[in-house]
Amino acid sequence: MSGTVRTSDEGGRLGSALSGLAVAVGCVLFLGGFAWGAVEYKPYTVPTDSMTPTVQVGDRVLAQRIDSSAVRRGDVVVFKDPAWGDMPMLKRVVGVGGDEVACCDAGGRLTVNGKGINEPYLKADSLSKGRASANDFTVKVPEGRLFLLGDERTNSMDSRVHLQDADHGSVPRSTVSARVDAIAWPLSGGTIGRPDGFAALPGGVSQPGPLKLVVGAVLAGVVLILVGAVYGPLARLGRRKKVTAGVG
């Protein structure tokens, strides 16, 4: 019987060690994931419907803090320009410095450097008679600046409103502080992908941020904490049953 008790004790120590290790690693992943997310991302509440259907008014989005040099065409960015109002705004980048942005080609599409851009994120009712913009325009984007449009083209106060300004409606790259990666609330919102329509242009499109890795680390931490917390009591219960069976 003494041999049985000794084996049980050894198993108990090993089980406790594994349980503690799982909880410890889980805490590191959970807290580390949250810390990583806090460094990388900042939440914003969408104040208008100018970016529907991509994001709706009142949605809570997660925007990755980025250097403005990382902005690419197709990105939905958070920026703040005094000429547009003293508040953060969300728009989509459709042109960067040196681009010629125009509307519209024979198919009603926006063009960038003569290339028609497919914009699947626009809904039919956000277009004006099937066109990407109600008004024709052609603009050369100054170097170091961005041309921005809302996805709700019939109800967006964007670069088209400022075409007569000295910089033709563009904003400095330096005004961009973040790039929107996902809709945090409502939970059904999901991630915001990079549009393929701009991929063939020089510089391509930006890569997704680390949000999936951040969420994965947090979820993995939760699972390990729960497994470690549950394993200890279950292992002790199993050992008691074995000891009882051995005594009997």
Contacts in CASP RR format, 6 or more apart in sequence:
PFRMAT RR
TARGET T0000
AUTHOR 0000-0000-0000
METHOD contacts of the structure
MODEL  1
MSGTVRTSDEGGRLGSALSGLAVAVGCVLFLGGFAWGAVEYKPYTVPTDS
MTPTVQVGDRVLAQRIDSSAVRRGDVVVFKDPAWGDMPMLKRVVGVGGDE
VACCDAGGRLTVNGKGINEPYLKADSLSKGRASANDFTVKVPEGRLFLLG
DERTNSMDSRVHLQDADHGSVPRSTVSARVDAIAWPLSGGTIGRPDGFAA
LPGGVSQPGPLKLVVGAVLAGVVLILVGAVYGPLARLGRRKKVTAGVG
1 246 0 8 1.000
1 247 0 8 1.000
4 242 0 8 1.000
4 243 0 8 1.000
4 246 0 8 1.000
5 243 0 8 1.000
8 239 0 8 1.000
8 242 0 8 1.000
8 243 0 8 1.000
11 239 0 8 1.000
12 235 0 8 1.000
12 236 0 8 1.000
12 239 0 8 1.000
15 231 0 8 1.000
15 232 0 8 1.000
15 235 0 8 1.000
16 232 0 8 1.000
16 235 0 8 1.000
18 228 0 8 1.000
18 231 0 8 1.000
19 228 0 8 1.000
19 229 0 8 1.000
19 231 0 8 1.000
19 232 0 8 1.000
19 235 0 8 1.000
20 228 0 8 1.000
22 224 0 8 1.000
22 225 0 8 1.000
22 227 0 8 1.000
22 228 0 8 1.000
22 231 0 8 1.000
23 224 0 8 1.000
23 225 0 8 1.000
23 228 0 8 1.000
23 229 0 8 1.000
25 221 0 8 1.000
25 224 0 8 1.000
26 220 0 8 1.000
26 221 0 8 1.000
26 222 0 8 1.000
26 223 0 8 1.000
26 224 0 8 1.000
26 225 0 8 1.000
27 221 0 8 1.000
27 225 0 8 1.000
28 221 0 8 1.000
29 217 0 8 1.000
29 218 0 8 1.000
29 220 0 8 1.000
29 221 0 8 1.000
29 224 0 8 1.000
30 217 0 8 1.000
30 218 0 8 1.000
30 221 0 8 1.000
30 222 0 8 1.000
30 225 0 8 1.000
32 217 0 8 1.000
33 214 0 8 1.000
33 217 0 8 1.000
33 218 0 8 1.000
34 218 0 8 1.000
36 210 0 8 1.000
36 214 0 8 1.000
36 217 0 8 1.000
37 214 0 8 1.000
39 65 0 8 1.000
40 64 0 8 1.000
40 65 0 8 1.000
40 209 0 8 1.000
40 210 0 8 1.000
40 211 0 8 1.000
40 214 0 8 1.000
41 62 0 8 1.000
41 63 0 8 1.000
41 64 0 8 1.000
41 65 0 8 1.000
41 181 0 8 1.000
41 211 0 8 1.000
41 214 0 8 1.000
42 62 0 8 1.000
42 63 0 8 1.000
42 65 0 8 1.000
42 178 0 8 1.000
43 60 0 8 1.000
43 61 0 8 1.000
43 62 0 8 1.000
43 63 0 8 1.000
43 184 0 8 1.000
44 60 0 8 1.000
44 61 0 8 1.000
44 63 0 8 1.000
44 78 0 8 1.000
44 88 0 8 1.000
44 90 0 8 1.000
44 178 0 8 1.000
44 180 0 8 1.000
45 58 0 8 1.000
45 59 0 8 1.000
45 60 0 8 1.000
45 61 0 8 1.000
46 55 0 8 1.000
46 56 0 8 1.000
46 57 0 8 1.000
46 58 0 8 1.000
46 59 0 8 1.000
46 60 0 8 1.000
46 61 0 8 1.000
46 90 0 8 1.000
47 57 0 8 1.000
47 58 0 8 1.000
47 87 0 8 1.000
47 89 0 8 1.000
48 57 0 8 1.000
49 56 0 8 1.000
49 57 0 8 1.000
49 152 0 8 1.000
49 155 0 8 1.000
50 90 0 8 1.000
50 91 0 8 1.000
50 150 0 8 1.000
50 151 0 8 1.000
50 152 0 8 1.000
50 155 0 8 1.000
50 156 0 8 1.000
50 157 0 8 1.000
50 158 0 8 1.000
51 76 0 8 1.000
51 90 0 8 1.000
51 91 0 8 1.000
51 92 0 8 1.000
51 150 0 8 1.000
51 151 0 8 1.000
51 152 0 8 1.000
51 156 0 8 1.000
52 123 0 8 1.000
52 126 0 8 1.000
52 151 0 8 1.000
52 152 0 8 1.000
53 121 0 8 1.000
53 123 0 8 1.000
53 126 0 8 1.000
53 151 0 8 1.000
53 152 0 8 1.000
54 76 0 8 1.000
54 92 0 8 1.000
54 121 0 8 1.000
54 151 0 8 1.000
54 192 0 8 1.000
55 61 0 8 1.000
55 76 0 8 1.000
55 90 0 8 1.000
55 180 0 8 1.000
55 183 0 8 1.000
55 192 0 8 1.000
59 183 0 8 1.000
59 185 0 8 1.000
59 186 0 8 1.000
59 189 0 8 1.000
60 183 0 8 1.000
60 184 0 8 1.000
60 185 0 8 1.000
61 90 0 8 1.000
61 180 0 8 1.000
61 182 0 8 1.000
61 183 0 8 1.000
61 184 0 8 1.000
61 192 0 8 1.000
62 180 0 8 1.000
62 181 0 8 1.000
62 182 0 8 1.000
62 183 0 8 1.000
62 184 0 8 1.000
62 211 0 8 1.000
63 77 0 8 1.000
63 78 0 8 1.000
63 177 0 8 1.000
63 178 0 8 1.000
63 179 0 8 1.000
63 180 0 8 1.000
63 181 0 8 1.000
64 178 0 8 1.000
64 179 0 8 1.000
64 180 0 8 1.000
64 181 0 8 1.000
64 209 0 8 1.000
64 210 0 8 1.000
64 211 0 8 1.000
65 177 0 8 1.000
65 178 0 8 1.000
66 176 0 8 1.000
66 177 0 8 1.000
66 178 0 8 1.000
66 179 0 8 1.000
68 173 0 8 1.000
68 174 0 8 1.000
68 175 0 8 1.000
68 176 0 8 1.000
68 177 0 8 1.000
69 173 0 8 1.000
70 179 0 8 1.000
70 206 0 8 1.000
71 77 0 8 1.000
71 93 0 8 1.000
71 96 0 8 1.000
71 146 0 8 1.000
71 173 0 8 1.000
71 176 0 8 1.000
71 179 0 8 1.000
71 206 0 8 1.000
72 93 0 8 1.000
72 96 0 8 1.000
72 194 0 8 1.000
72 198 0 8 1.000
72 203 0 8 1.000
72 204 0 8 1.000
72 205 0 8 1.000
72 206 0 8 1.000
73 93 0 8 1.000
73 94 0 8 1.000
73 95 0 8 1.000
73 96 0 8 1.000
73 99 0 8 1.000
73 112 0 8 1.000
73 198 0 8 1.000
73 201 0 8 1.000
73 203 0 8 1.000
73 204 0 8 1.000
73 205 0 8 1.000
74 92 0 8 1.000
74 93 0 8 1.000
74 94 0 8 1.000
74 194 0 8 1.000
74 195 0 8 1.000
74 198 0 8 1.000
74 205 0 8 1.000
74 206 0 8 1.000
75 92 0 8 1.000
75 93 0 8 1.000
75 179 0 8 1.000
75 180 0 8 1.000
75 194 0 8 1.000
75 205 0 8 1.000
75 206 0 8 1.000
76 90 0 8 1.000
76 91 0 8 1.000
76 92 0 8 1.000
76 93 0 8 1.000
76 179 0 8 1.000
76 180 0 8 1.000
76 192 0 8 1.000
77 90 0 8 1.000
77 91 0 8 1.000
77 92 0 8 1.000
77 93 0 8 1.000
77 146 0 8 1.000
77 148 0 8 1.000
77 176 0 8 1.000
77 178 0 8 1.000
77 179 0 8 1.000
77 180 0 8 1.000
78 88 0 8 1.000
78 89 0 8 1.000
78 90 0 8 1.000
78 176 0 8 1.000
78 177 0 8 1.000
78 178 0 8 1.000
78 179 0 8 1.000
78 180 0 8 1.000
79 88 0 8 1.000
79 89 0 8 1.000
79 91 0 8 1.000
79 146 0 8 1.000
79 148 0 8 1.000
79 171 0 8 1.000
79 175 0 8 1.000
79 176 0 8 1.000
79 177 0 8 1.000
80 86 0 8 1.000
80 87 0 8 1.000
80 88 0 8 1.000
80 89 0 8 1.000
80 175 0 8 1.000
80 177 0 8 1.000
81 89 0 8 1.000
81 171 0 8 1.000
81 172 0 8 1.000
81 175 0 8 1.000
83 162 0 8 1.000
83 165 0 8 1.000
83 171 0 8 1.000
84 157 0 8 1.000
84 162 0 8 1.000
84 171 0 8 1.000
88 177 0 8 1.000
90 180 0 8 1.000
91 148 0 8 1.000
91 149 0 8 1.000
91 150 0 8 1.000
91 156 0 8 1.000
91 158 0 8 1.000
91 159 0 8 1.000
92 121 0 8 1.000
92 148 0 8 1.000
92 149 0 8 1.000
92 150 0 8 1.000
92 151 0 8 1.000
93 146 0 8 1.000
93 147 0 8 1.000
93 148 0 8 1.000
94 101 0 8 1.000
94 110 0 8 1.000
94 112 0 8 1.000
94 117 0 8 1.000
94 147 0 8 1.000
94 148 0 8 1.000
94 149 0 8 1.000
94 198 0 8 1.000
95 101 0 8 1.000
95 112 0 8 1.000
95 141 0 8 1.000
95 146 0 8 1.000
95 147 0 8 1.000
96 141 0 8 1.000
96 144 0 8 1.000
96 145 0 8 1.000
96 146 0 8 1.000
96 147 0 8 1.000
97 141 0 8 1.000
97 142 0 8 1.000
97 143 0 8 1.000
97 144 0 8 1.000
97 145 0 8 1.000
97 146 0 8 1.000
97 170 0 8 1.000
98 140 0 8 1.000
98 141 0 8 1.000
98 142 0 8 1.000
98 143 0 8 1.000
99 112 0 8 1.000
99 113 0 8 1.000
99 140 0 8 1.000
99 141 0 8 1.000
99 147 0 8 1.000
100 112 0 8 1.000
100 113 0 8 1.000
100 114 0 8 1.000
100 138 0 8 1.000
100 139 0 8 1.000
100 140 0 8 1.000
100 141 0 8 1.000
101 110 0 8 1.000
101 111 0 8 1.000
101 112 0 8 1.000
101 137 0 8 1.000
101 138 0 8 1.000
101 139 0 8 1.000
101 141 0 8 1.000
101 147 0 8 1.000
102 110 0 8 1.000
102 111 0 8 1.000
102 114 0 8 1.000
102 136 0 8 1.000
102 137 0 8 1.000
102 138 0 8 1.000
102 139 0 8 1.000
103 109 0 8 1.000
103 110 0 8 1.000
103 111 0 8 1.000
103 131 0 8 1.000
103 132 0 8 1.000
103 133 0 8 1.000
103 135 0 8 1.000
103 136 0 8 1.000
103 137 0 8 1.000
104 110 0 8 1.000
104 111 0 8 1.000
104 131 0 8 1.000
104 132 0 8 1.000
104 133 0 8 1.000
104 136 0 8 1.000
105 111 0 8 1.000
105 114 0 8 1.000
105 116 0 8 1.000
108 130 0 8 1.000
108 131 0 8 1.000
108 132 0 8 1.000
109 116 0 8 1.000
109 117 0 8 1.000
109 118 0 8 1.000
109 119 0 8 1.000
109 132 0 8 1.000
110 116 0 8 1.000
110 117 0 8 1.000
110 119 0 8 1.000
110 132 0 8 1.000
110 133 0 8 1.000
110 149 0 8 1.000
111 117 0 8 1.000
112 198 0 8 1.000
112 201 0 8 1.000
113 201 0 8 1.000
115 200 0 8 1.000
115 201 0 8 1.000
117 132 0 8 1.000
117 197 0 8 1.000
117 198 0 8 1.000
118 196 0 8 1.000
118 197 0 8 1.000
119 132 0 8 1.000
119 151 0 8 1.000
119 195 0 8 1.000
119 197 0 8 1.000
120 195 0 8 1.000
121 151 0 8 1.000
121 195 0 8 1.000
122 132 0 8 1.000
122 151 0 8 1.000
122 153 0 8 1.000
124 130 0 8 1.000
126 151 0 8 1.000
126 152 0 8 1.000
126 153 0 8 1.000
126 154 0 8 1.000
126 155 0 8 1.000
127 153 0 8 1.000
127 154 0 8 1.000
128 134 0 8 1.000
128 153 0 8 1.000
128 154 0 8 1.000
132 153 0 8 1.000
133 149 0 8 1.000
133 153 0 8 1.000
133 160 0 8 1.000
134 153 0 8 1.000
134 154 0 8 1.000
135 160 0 8 1.000
137 160 0 8 1.000
137 163 0 8 1.000
139 147 0 8 1.000
139 159 0 8 1.000
139 163 0 8 1.000
139 168 0 8 1.000
139 169 0 8 1.000
139 170 0 8 1.000
140 168 0 8 1.000
141 147 0 8 1.000
141 168 0 8 1.000
141 170 0 8 1.000
142 167 0 8 1.000
142 168 0 8 1.000
142 170 0 8 1.000
144 172 0 8 1.000
144 173 0 8 1.000
145 167 0 8 1.000
145 170 0 8 1.000
145 171 0 8 1.000
145 172 0 8 1.000
145 173 0 8 1.000
146 170 0 8 1.000
146 171 0 8 1.000
146 172 0 8 1.000
146 173 0 8 1.000
146 176 0 8 1.000
147 159 0 8 1.000
147 168 0 8 1.000
147 169 0 8 1.000
147 170 0 8 1.000
148 158 0 8 1.000
148 159 0 8 1.000
148 170 0 8 1.000
148 171 0 8 1.000
149 156 0 8 1.000
149 158 0 8 1.000
149 159 0 8 1.000
149 160 0 8 1.000
150 156 0 8 1.000
150 158 0 8 1.000
159 168 0 8 1.000
159 169 0 8 1.000
159 170 0 8 1.000
159 171 0 8 1.000
160 169 0 8 1.000
161 169 0 8 1.000
162 168 0 8 1.000
162 169 0 8 1.000
163 169 0 8 1.000
179 206 0 8 1.000
180 192 0 8 1.000
181 191 0 8 1.000
181 192 0 8 1.000
181 208 0 8 1.000
181 209 0 8 1.000
181 211 0 8 1.000
182 189 0 8 1.000
182 190 0 8 1.000
182 191 0 8 1.000
182 192 0 8 1.000
182 211 0 8 1.000
183 189 0 8 1.000
183 190 0 8 1.000
183 191 0 8 1.000
183 192 0 8 1.000
191 208 0 8 1.000
191 211 0 8 1.000
191 212 0 8 1.000
193 208 0 8 1.000
194 205 0 8 1.000
194 206 0 8 1.000
194 207 0 8 1.000
194 208 0 8 1.000
195 205 0 8 1.000
196 205 0 8 1.000
198 204 0 8 1.000
198 205 0 8 1.000
199 205 0 8 1.000
END
